[in-house]
Amino acid sequence: MAENELFRLSACEAVTRLRQGEISPLELIDAAEARMAAVEPAINALPTPCLDRARDHARRLMAGQDREAEDEPGWLAGLPVAIKDLADVAGVRTTYGSPIFADHVPDASHPVVQRIERRGGIVIAKSNTPEFGAGGSTFNEVFGKTRNPWNTSLTPAGSTGGGAAALAAGEIWLAHGSDHGGSLRRPATYCSVVGLRPSPGRVTRGLVNTMFSPLSVQGPMARNVPDVALFLDTMAGHCPADPLTFDAPSTSFSATVREAKAPARVAYAETIGQSPVDRETRDICRAGMKTFEAMCAEVEEISIDIAAVEDTFLALRSQQFVIDRELQLQSHGNQIKPDIIWNTELGLKQSTSDLARAERGRAALYQQFMDLFAQYDLIVTPGANTPAFDVDLRHPVAIDGIKLEHYMAASTLTAAVTMCASPALSLPCGFDQFGRPIGLQVVGRPRGEAALLAAGALYEAASGLSDLVPIDPRPGVVPPLG
C-alpha cells in the first residue's frame, strides 16, 4: 500500500500484514509521521513524538530481537501505538500534563508500557491529557488544548482526549489510556471511536499510591472493537507490581470476538439516578437500541434509581485525590489547576462518616447492578451526558437546562458505572443535528470483557459506524446551547 493509505488500515489488518511481511514497522512509522505532520497543527493530540526511539525499536524487531512474546496473545508485531502522557516511557518526556513535571524524563517505563513493548508494540508518541488526568476537556499549561477532529471548535473530552482525537484523525492505530470517571469512555464517544474501561485488575496500573482502590484503571482505545480486543490481549494479565491484577483468560479476547454470539437480553436506561442527559442524545441512543433488536436480542427499557450517585462518587474520588495530591498541594499549590485543588480540598473536608456513607452507597450500587445482571446480559446507557462542547470551556455550562456546578457533573453516567466494578465499552451510535458524535455506554458483568466485546463487535458490524474513521480534521463552530 502507498504510505498515504497505510494509516487507514485497522490495527488487526496492519498486524496481519506485519506478520506476513507485506509491510514493515518502519513503513508504518513513516506513515504515522506523515499523518502527524498533516493533522497535528489542527488538533494537537500527540505533542510528544518519539520517532527516533520508535525506529530503533522497529529495527530490533526486524533483526529478530525482542520477539520472545511473538506467540502470545496480543502480539503487535511492530505496530505503532500512543501512550497517554500519564504513563512513563523510558527516555521520553513525560509531563502528566503538569507544569511541575514539564521537563521530566523517566529512566524506566510504566509496567503497562513494558508489557505493550514486550508484545511488539512500538511507542511513537505521548498523547495529550489534562493535568494529572483530571478533567472532562483535554488541555494543560504544558501543551495547550487538544481539539476534536469532527469539529475543531469542540473538545475531544478528557482525559484520554489526545488518544481519541489521534485515532479519529488517523495518526495512530491503537491508543493506551486510563479511566477513573469516564476518561476512556467519554473521549471515545466524542470522537466516534471505541474505548474500553476494563474491570479493575484486568490491566496493571503499576505502582500507584491508590494501590487497593478499584476506581482508576488502564485500558485500550481503538477505531473498532476487534482492534480494542487485540490491544486488551496485549495489556491484560497478572502483574506483580499491582496486587489487584489477575491472569489473562485462556481464550484470547480476539478469539472471542471472532466467534461472537449475540446477547439474549439487553437493558437500556436513559440515565442513572437523577443524572441529566442531553435530550437529543437520549433520542439517538434509544433509537440505537434497534440495532440490538435486529441482532435478535430482547431489549427492555428500565430505570436505574440510585440515590446520591454524584455525592457517593465525589466522596470516593476526592479521597483518592487526597492520597495523590495532598503533598503536591503543599509544595506546588500555585502550579496546580483549580479543579484539582477543589477536588482535593473536598476530600480533606470529609469526615469519617462521609466516607463510610459513600462506601455504603457504593456497596448498594454494586448490589443493584448485580441484581440487574441476574436478568440481563448487558446494561446500556448513553455514552456521555452531553455531546462535545466548546474547546475553550473546562466543562459544559448546563445539560438539558440544568446548570452544572463543577467539572465532574458532566460525567455522572460514566462515574456511576465506575463504582459497579464492571467493564464498560463506549460504542459509536450516531450523530446529532450538528454532526457531533453520539455513543452508547455498554456495560457487562464484572470481569465479563469477553462477552461484552463480542456483543460490541456484532453491534458495530450492524451499525457500520466504525467505517467512518479516520477523518481529516474539520473546522466548525460551537453549536448553540440547548
VEXNU-384207 format. One line per field, with one value per residue (C-alpha): residue in one letter; x, y, z; residue number from 1. Coordinates in nm, 3 decimals, always signed. Example, Ala and Ser with C-alpha at 12.3 -4.5 7.8 and 13.67 -1.06 7.14 Angstrom:
% VEXNU-384207
r	c(A	S) .
xx	c(+1.230	+1.367) .
yy	c(-0.450	-0.106) .
zz	c(+0.780	+0.714) .
k	c(1	2) .
***
This chain:
% VEXNU-384207
r	c(M	A	E	N	E	L	F	R	L	S	A	C	E	A	V	T	R	L	R	Q	G	E	I	S	P	L	E	L	I	D	A	A	E	A	R	M	A	A	V	E	P	A	I	N	A	L	P	T	P	C	L	D	R	A	R	D	H	A	R	R	L	M	A	G	Q	D	R	E	A	E	D	E	P	G	W	L	A	G	L	P	V	A	I	K	D	L	A	D	V	A	G	V	R	T	T	Y	G	S	P	I	F	A	D	H	V	P	D	A	S	H	P	V	V	Q	R	I	E	R	R	G	G	I	V	I	A	K	S	N	T	P	E	F	G	A	G	G	S	T	F	N	E	V	F	G	K	T	R	N	P	W	N	T	S	L	T	P	A	G	S	T	G	G	G	A	A	A	L	A	A	G	E	I	W	L	A	H	G	S	D	H	G	G	S	L	R	R	P	A	T	Y	C	S	V	V	G	L	R	P	S	P	G	R	V	T	R	G	L	V	N	T	M	F	S	P	L	S	V	Q	G	P	M	A	R	N	V	P	D	V	A	L	F	L	D	T	M	A	G	H	C	P	A	D	P	L	T	F	D	A	P	S	T	S	F	S	A	T	V	R	E	A	K	A	P	A	R	V	A	Y	A	E	T	I	G	Q	S	P	V	D	R	E	T	R	D	I	C	R	A	G	M	K	T	F	E	A	M	C	A	E	V	E	E	I	S	I	D	I	A	A	V	E	D	T	F	L	A	L	R	S	Q	Q	F	V	I	D	R	E	L	Q	L	Q	S	H	G	N	Q	I	K	P	D	I	I	W	N	T	E	L	G	L	K	Q	S	T	S	D	L	A	R	A	E	R	G	R	A	A	L	Y	Q	Q	F	M	D	L	F	A	Q	Y	D	L	I	V	T	P	G	A	N	T	P	A	F	D	V	D	L	R	H	P	V	A	I	D	G	I	K	L	E	H	Y	M	A	A	S	T	L	T	A	A	V	T	M	C	A	S	P	A	L	S	L	P	C	G	F	D	Q	F	G	R	P	I	G	L	Q	V	V	G	R	P	R	G	E	A	A	L	L	A	A	G	A	L	Y	E	A	A	S	G	L	S	D	L	V	P	I	D	P	R	P	G	V	V	P	P	L	G) .
xx	c(+0.000	+0.106	+0.231	-0.062	-0.306	-0.142	-0.297	-0.641	-0.567	-0.729	-0.488	-0.581	-0.522	-0.189	-0.071	-0.169	+0.035	+0.328	+0.322	+0.315	+0.597	+0.384	+0.471	+0.738	+0.724	+0.942	+0.688	+0.412	+0.623	+0.686	+0.312	+0.229	+0.489	+0.346	-0.007	+0.102	+0.263	-0.062	-0.312	-0.130	-0.144	-0.524	-0.578	-0.266	-0.328	+0.026	+0.250	+0.549	+0.659	+0.948	+1.016	+1.391	+1.327	+1.046	+1.268	+1.537	+1.277	+1.149	+1.498	+1.549	+1.223	+1.312	+1.651	+1.477	+1.535	+1.281	+1.041	+1.011	+0.635	+0.568	+0.346	+0.148	-0.200	-0.186	+0.137	+0.151	+0.443	+0.580	+0.256	+0.300	+0.092	+0.047	+0.084	-0.114	+0.108	+0.026	+0.234	+0.615	+0.804	+1.177	+1.381	+1.075	+0.948	+0.652	+0.480	+0.148	+0.009	+0.154	+0.399	+0.551	+0.683	+0.727	+1.087	+1.052	+1.222	+1.185	+1.453	+1.207	+0.874	+0.542	+0.465	+0.183	+0.421	+0.675	+0.407	+0.300	+0.658	+0.735	+0.441	+0.562	+0.402	+0.619	+0.565	+0.569	+0.424	+0.274	-0.091	-0.216	-0.413	-0.547	-0.325	-0.284	-0.575	-0.829	-1.082	-1.351	-1.167	-0.810	-0.592	-0.297	-0.040	+0.240	+0.093	-0.233	-0.566	-0.644	-0.923	-1.187	-1.125	-1.501	-1.519	-1.202	-1.401	-1.502	-1.325	-1.247	-1.333	-1.087	-0.881	-0.773	-0.866	-0.534	-0.559	-0.919	-0.850	-0.537	-0.727	-1.013	-0.766	-0.562	-0.235	-0.220	-0.379	-0.407	-0.412	-0.337	-0.546	-0.677	-1.021	-1.143	-1.476	-1.504	-1.166	-1.159	-1.533	-1.626	-1.340	-1.425	-1.787	-1.694	-1.459	-1.666	-1.407	-1.418	-1.292	-1.297	-1.283	-1.175	-1.269	-1.037	-0.736	-0.763	-0.474	-0.188	-0.182	+0.177	+0.291	+0.035	-0.046	-0.407	-0.293	-0.600	-0.864	-1.062	-1.162	-0.879	-0.786	-0.567	-0.713	-0.732	-0.885	-0.908	-1.119	-1.318	-1.399	-1.170	-0.878	-0.973	-0.987	-0.640	-0.497	-0.665	-0.493	-0.167	-0.229	-0.412	-0.262	-0.116	+0.149	+0.349	+0.354	-0.027	-0.197	-0.541	-0.431	-0.517	-0.426	-0.546	-0.815	-0.715	-0.910	-0.795	-1.035	-0.960	-1.068	-1.390	-1.472	-1.414	-1.670	-1.911	-2.259	-2.539	-2.666	-3.008	-3.141	-3.032	-3.149	-3.148	-3.155	-3.159	-2.981	-2.865	-3.017	-3.101	-2.808	-2.920	-2.870	-2.897	-3.240	-3.124	-2.858	-3.131	-3.334	-3.038	-2.929	-3.282	-3.302	-2.965	-3.113	-3.294	-2.959	-2.957	-3.312	-3.202	-2.946	-3.244	-3.174	-3.467	-3.438	-3.619	-3.609	-3.553	-3.498	-3.190	-3.295	-2.991	-2.980	-2.689	-2.479	-2.287	-2.223	-2.109	-1.865	-1.729	-1.659	-1.464	-1.287	-1.195	-1.041	-0.823	-0.724	-0.611	-0.392	-0.242	-0.232	-0.227	+0.153	+0.180	-0.065	+0.157	+0.472	+0.344	-0.005	+0.044	+0.119	-0.187	-0.513	-0.825	-1.026	-0.762	-0.736	-1.116	-1.135	-0.852	-0.986	-1.327	-1.161	-0.975	-1.302	-1.475	-1.541	-1.504	-1.883	-1.889	-1.655	-1.848	-2.169	-2.000	-1.877	-2.227	-2.360	-2.107	-2.199	-2.568	-2.497	-2.292	-2.571	-2.828	-2.619	-2.568	-2.944	-2.980	-2.717	-2.918	-3.183	-2.985	-2.663	-2.584	-2.687	-2.675	-2.687	-2.590	-2.213	-2.200	-2.435	-2.383	-2.221	-1.886	-1.875	-1.668	-1.294	-1.242	-1.461	-1.349	-1.689	-2.039	-2.233	-2.560	-2.724	-3.091	-3.147	-2.975	-2.676	-2.358	-2.174	-1.840	-1.643	-1.743	-2.116	-2.096	-1.955	-2.212	-2.326	-1.978	-1.882	-2.176	-2.055	-1.702	-1.835	-2.000	-1.662	-1.794	-1.621	-1.779	-1.746	-1.805	-1.957	-2.049	-2.424	-2.485	-2.458	-2.669	-2.813	-2.479	-2.273	-2.139	-2.073	-2.306	-2.220	-2.351	-2.203	-2.241	-2.180	-2.100	-2.076	-1.762	-1.469	-1.705	-1.496	-1.514	-1.894	-1.903	-1.655	-1.831	-2.164	-1.996	-1.840	-2.177	-2.339	-2.058	-2.078	-2.452	-2.422	-2.127	-2.019	-1.660	-1.605	-1.638	-1.295	-1.025	-1.116	-0.935	-0.987	-1.286	-1.321	-1.656	-1.845	-1.971	-2.340	-2.579	-2.662	-2.987) .
yy	c(+0.000	+0.359	+0.538	+0.780	+0.485	+0.282	+0.498	+0.378	+0.015	-0.121	-0.237	-0.600	-0.560	-0.389	-0.662	-0.933	-0.761	-0.714	-1.084	-1.178	-0.943	-0.738	-0.418	-0.330	-0.145	+0.127	+0.184	+0.226	+0.470	+0.672	+0.670	+0.783	+1.058	+1.188	+1.180	+1.358	+1.632	+1.671	+1.684	+1.781	+2.157	+2.127	+1.903	+1.894	+1.535	+1.393	+1.673	+1.449	+1.225	+0.985	+0.868	+0.800	+0.574	+0.407	+0.340	+0.190	-0.048	-0.129	-0.219	-0.452	-0.632	-0.657	-0.806	-1.081	-0.927	-0.855	-1.117	-1.354	-1.286	-1.344	-1.645	-1.488	-1.331	-0.963	-0.975	-0.645	-0.732	-0.378	-0.178	+0.188	+0.297	+0.610	+0.618	+0.864	+1.126	+0.992	+0.675	+0.683	+0.584	+0.539	+0.821	+1.013	+1.339	+1.253	+1.553	+1.419	+1.739	+1.939	+2.231	+2.072	+1.792	+1.989	+1.867	+1.520	+1.236	+0.899	+0.631	+0.339	+0.271	+0.209	-0.166	-0.144	+0.020	-0.254	-0.513	-0.336	-0.312	-0.671	-0.777	-0.593	-0.252	+0.043	+0.369	+0.660	+0.941	+1.054	+1.164	+1.481	+1.477	+1.729	+1.790	+1.463	+1.328	+1.539	+1.696	+1.640	+1.852	+1.789	+2.093	+2.181	+2.456	+2.249	+2.164	+2.357	+2.233	+1.921	+1.968	+1.729	+1.620	+1.616	+1.988	+2.160	+2.420	+2.141	+1.935	+1.564	+1.535	+1.401	+1.270	+1.038	+1.313	+1.309	+0.937	+0.960	+1.255	+1.092	+0.773	+0.956	+1.158	+0.851	+0.935	+0.602	+0.259	+0.199	+0.431	+0.349	+0.532	+0.537	+0.578	+0.699	+0.871	+0.809	+0.907	+0.628	+0.629	+0.997	+1.080	+0.772	+0.886	+1.243	+1.125	+0.830	+0.566	+0.275	+0.287	+0.014	+0.063	-0.288	-0.449	-0.348	-0.579	-0.674	-0.441	-0.335	+0.018	-0.026	+0.106	+0.368	+0.538	+0.418	+0.058	-0.103	+0.123	-0.009	+0.336	+0.407	+0.157	+0.143	+0.029	+0.030	+0.258	+0.196	+0.267	-0.057	-0.338	-0.611	-0.367	-0.295	-0.671	-0.713	-0.433	-0.571	-0.903	-0.707	-0.537	-0.800	-1.029	-1.057	-0.804	-0.837	-0.457	-0.440	-0.651	-0.627	-0.791	-1.147	-1.382	-1.327	-1.571	-1.895	-1.790	-1.458	-1.167	-1.155	-1.517	-1.449	-1.156	-1.366	-1.618	-1.358	-1.452	-1.200	-1.120	-1.261	-0.980	-0.615	-0.340	+0.024	+0.310	+0.668	+0.779	+0.659	+0.819	+1.183	+1.250	+1.496	+1.382	+1.593	+1.535	+1.467	+1.231	+1.032	+1.009	+0.894	+0.634	+0.497	+0.464	+0.290	+0.007	-0.107	-0.244	-0.481	-0.582	-0.655	-0.892	-1.083	-0.955	-0.876	-0.509	-0.368	-0.007	+0.022	+0.286	+0.274	+0.470	+0.519	+0.787	+1.030	+0.885	+1.210	+1.256	+0.896	+0.914	+1.256	+1.136	+0.834	+1.028	+1.312	+1.070	+0.939	+1.296	+1.347	+1.038	+1.152	+1.531	+1.646	+1.667	+1.828	+2.098	+2.172	+2.202	+2.323	+2.458	+2.763	+2.537	+2.312	+2.392	+2.490	+2.175	+1.956	+2.188	+2.184	+1.804	+1.758	+2.013	+1.848	+1.527	+1.698	+1.838	+1.499	+1.320	+0.951	+0.930	+1.090	+0.822	+0.547	+0.673	+0.669	+0.313	+0.201	+0.380	+0.205	-0.133	-0.066	+0.041	-0.273	-0.492	-0.317	-0.381	-0.745	-0.782	-0.639	-0.874	-1.166	-1.063	-0.904	-0.980	-0.613	-0.277	+0.013	+0.389	+0.694	+0.714	+1.067	+1.312	+1.567	+1.586	+1.752	+2.113	+2.427	+2.350	+2.671	+2.552	+2.339	+2.168	+2.223	+2.510	+2.315	+1.991	+1.976	+2.310	+2.207	+2.422	+2.232	+2.332	+2.156	+1.968	+1.617	+1.688	+1.613	+1.263	+1.114	+0.842	+0.703	+0.766	+0.558	+0.262	+0.307	+0.225	-0.102	-0.258	-0.368	-0.338	-0.071	-0.022	+0.307	+0.240	+0.495	+0.501	+0.813	+1.191	+1.480	+1.761	+1.947	+1.648	+1.571	+1.200	+1.026	+0.695	+0.421	+0.301	-0.077	-0.239	-0.605	-0.826	-0.783	-0.949	-1.008	-0.835	-1.130	-1.131	-0.750	-0.719	-0.993	-0.813	-0.483	-0.631	-0.756	-0.418	-0.238	-0.463	-0.399	-0.021	+0.032	+0.344	+0.229	+0.264	+0.644	+0.693	+0.804	+1.153	+1.472	+1.734	+1.955	+2.319	+2.420	+2.639	+2.575	+2.472	+2.693	+2.587	+2.396) .
zz	c(+0.000	-0.055	+0.257	+0.241	+0.268	+0.545	+0.815	+0.702	+0.794	+1.107	+1.377	+1.311	+0.938	+0.999	+1.239	+0.989	+0.719	+0.957	+1.045	+0.676	+0.587	+0.348	+0.534	+0.788	+1.120	+0.967	+0.689	+0.947	+1.147	+0.830	+0.755	+1.109	+1.094	+0.768	+0.906	+1.225	+1.018	+0.825	+1.113	+1.433	+1.360	+1.362	+1.666	+1.891	+2.004	+2.015	+2.143	+2.227	+1.937	+1.994	+1.639	+1.671	+1.969	+1.773	+1.473	+1.697	+1.840	+1.490	+1.369	+1.663	+1.586	+1.217	+1.312	+1.510	+1.853	+2.131	+1.993	+2.291	+2.315	+1.945	+2.007	+2.292	+2.256	+2.175	+1.974	+1.781	+1.553	+1.537	+1.528	+1.637	+1.940	+2.151	+2.529	+2.738	+2.899	+3.244	+3.195	+3.195	+2.881	+2.942	+2.791	+2.669	+2.814	+3.038	+3.196	+3.335	+3.183	+3.472	+3.471	+3.782	+3.559	+3.237	+3.194	+3.346	+3.154	+3.333	+3.330	+3.337	+3.167	+3.340	+3.372	+3.116	+2.868	+2.934	+2.861	+2.538	+2.414	+2.510	+2.293	+1.989	+2.028	+1.924	+2.112	+1.866	+2.079	+2.408	+2.383	+2.545	+2.871	+3.122	+3.424	+3.615	+3.407	+3.596	+3.363	+3.105	+2.846	+2.733	+2.793	+3.015	+3.066	+2.912	+2.571	+2.543	+2.404	+2.206	+1.952	+1.823	+1.460	+1.388	+1.469	+1.581	+1.776	+2.014	+2.278	+2.241	+2.614	+2.869	+3.000	+2.715	+2.471	+2.289	+2.221	+2.098	+1.867	+1.726	+1.646	+1.476	+1.266	+1.165	+1.340	+1.523	+1.514	+1.890	+2.193	+2.554	+2.812	+3.166	+3.319	+3.657	+3.599	+3.224	+3.080	+2.820	+2.752	+2.708	+2.468	+2.261	+2.246	+2.149	+1.872	+1.738	+1.825	+2.072	+2.431	+2.694	+3.068	+3.180	+3.510	+3.795	+3.789	+3.422	+3.328	+3.552	+3.693	+3.807	+4.142	+4.242	+4.572	+4.548	+4.508	+4.662	+4.509	+4.208	+4.077	+3.832	+3.559	+3.249	+2.920	+2.539	+2.278	+1.903	+1.595	+1.619	+1.861	+1.718	+1.750	+2.112	+2.180	+2.028	+2.244	+2.555	+2.487	+2.473	+2.809	+3.016	+3.277	+3.623	+3.723	+4.048	+4.083	+4.106	+4.376	+4.209	+3.882	+3.781	+3.496	+3.142	+3.020	+2.848	+2.537	+2.397	+2.365	+1.993	+1.953	+2.145	+1.918	+1.606	+1.736	+1.873	+1.991	+2.034	+2.385	+2.472	+2.692	+2.698	+2.935	+2.828	+3.081	+2.956	+3.272	+3.615	+3.921	+3.856	+3.622	+3.348	+2.987	+2.672	+2.515	+2.160	+2.294	+2.470	+2.149	+1.940	+2.195	+2.232	+1.854	+1.857	+2.063	+1.747	+1.633	+1.930	+1.844	+1.488	+1.640	+1.789	+2.139	+2.365	+2.466	+2.768	+2.885	+3.259	+3.527	+3.749	+4.054	+4.273	+4.539	+4.567	+4.281	+4.239	+4.612	+4.651	+4.362	+4.460	+4.813	+4.690	+4.415	+4.649	+4.898	+4.615	+4.529	+4.888	+4.863	+4.532	+4.561	+4.924	+4.944	+4.599	+4.703	+4.999	+4.788	+4.448	+4.515	+4.293	+3.991	+4.013	+3.836	+4.034	+3.959	+4.124	+4.423	+4.460	+4.440	+4.689	+4.935	+4.914	+5.028	+5.309	+5.446	+5.455	+5.781	+5.851	+5.845	+5.500	+5.367	+5.543	+5.382	+5.041	+5.090	+5.185	+4.878	+4.655	+4.801	+4.738	+4.381	+4.316	+4.451	+4.233	+3.923	+4.021	+4.054	+3.704	+3.565	+3.702	+3.444	+3.159	+2.971	+2.912	+3.055	+2.810	+2.873	+2.668	+2.639	+2.780	+2.948	+2.672	+2.327	+2.264	+2.386	+2.331	+2.341	+2.543	+2.832	+3.127	+3.128	+2.987	+3.139	+3.158	+3.045	+2.948	+3.121	+3.445	+3.542	+3.629	+3.943	+3.883	+3.617	+3.729	+3.697	+3.323	+3.389	+3.625	+3.384	+3.343	+3.707	+3.829	+3.622	+3.756	+4.102	+3.995	+3.901	+3.562	+3.225	+3.006	+2.632	+2.450	+2.106	+1.836	+1.764	+1.554	+1.522	+1.646	+1.432	+1.449	+1.337	+1.683	+1.752	+1.998	+2.162	+2.385	+2.714	+2.709	+3.048	+3.111	+3.416	+3.631	+3.451	+3.159	+2.893	+2.653	+2.624	+2.625	+2.338	+2.141	+2.166	+2.083	+1.770	+1.646	+1.716	+1.538	+1.232	+1.208	+1.250	+1.013	+1.203	+1.257	+0.881	+0.910	+1.072	+1.019	+0.902	+0.810	+1.084	+1.013	+1.120	+1.258	+1.501	+1.852	+1.842	+2.041	+2.395	+2.429) .
k	c(1	2	3	4	5	6	7	8	9	10	11	12	13	14	15	16	17	18	19	20	21	22	23	24	25	26	27	28	29	30	31	32	33	34	35	36	37	38	39	40	41	42	43	44	45	46	47	48	49	50	51	52	53	54	55	56	57	58	59	60	61	62	63	64	65	66	67	68	69	70	71	72	73	74	75	76	77	78	79	80	81	82	83	84	85	86	87	88	89	90	91	92	93	94	95	96	97	98	99	100	101	102	103	104	105	106	107	108	109	110	111	112	113	114	115	116	117	118	119	120	121	122	123	124	125	126	127	128	129	130	131	132	133	134	135	136	137	138	139	140	141	142	143	144	145	146	147	148	149	150	151	152	153	154	155	156	157	158	159	160	161	162	163	164	165	166	167	168	169	170	171	172	173	174	175	176	177	178	179	180	181	182	183	184	185	186	187	188	189	190	191	192	193	194	195	196	197	198	199	200	201	202	203	204	205	206	207	208	209	210	211	212	213	214	215	216	217	218	219	220	221	222	223	224	225	226	227	228	229	230	231	232	233	234	235	236	237	238	239	240	241	242	243	244	245	246	247	248	249	250	251	252	253	254	255	256	257	258	259	260	261	262	263	264	265	266	267	268	269	270	271	272	273	274	275	276	277	278	279	280	281	282	283	284	285	286	287	288	289	290	291	292	293	294	295	296	297	298	299	300	301	302	303	304	305	306	307	308	309	310	311	312	313	314	315	316	317	318	319	320	321	322	323	324	325	326	327	328	329	330	331	332	333	334	335	336	337	338	339	340	341	342	343	344	345	346	347	348	349	350	351	352	353	354	355	356	357	358	359	360	361	362	363	364	365	366	367	368	369	370	371	372	373	374	375	376	377	378	379	380	381	382	383	384	385	386	387	388	389	390	391	392	393	394	395	396	397	398	399	400	401	402	403	404	405	406	407	408	409	410	411	412	413	414	415	416	417	418	419	420	421	422	423	424	425	426	427	428	429	430	431	432	433	434	435	436	437	438	439	440	441	442	443	444	445	446	447	448	449	450	451	452	453	454	455	456	457	458	459	460	461	462	463	464	465	466	467	468	469	470	471	472	473	474	475	476	477	478	479	480	481	482) .
***
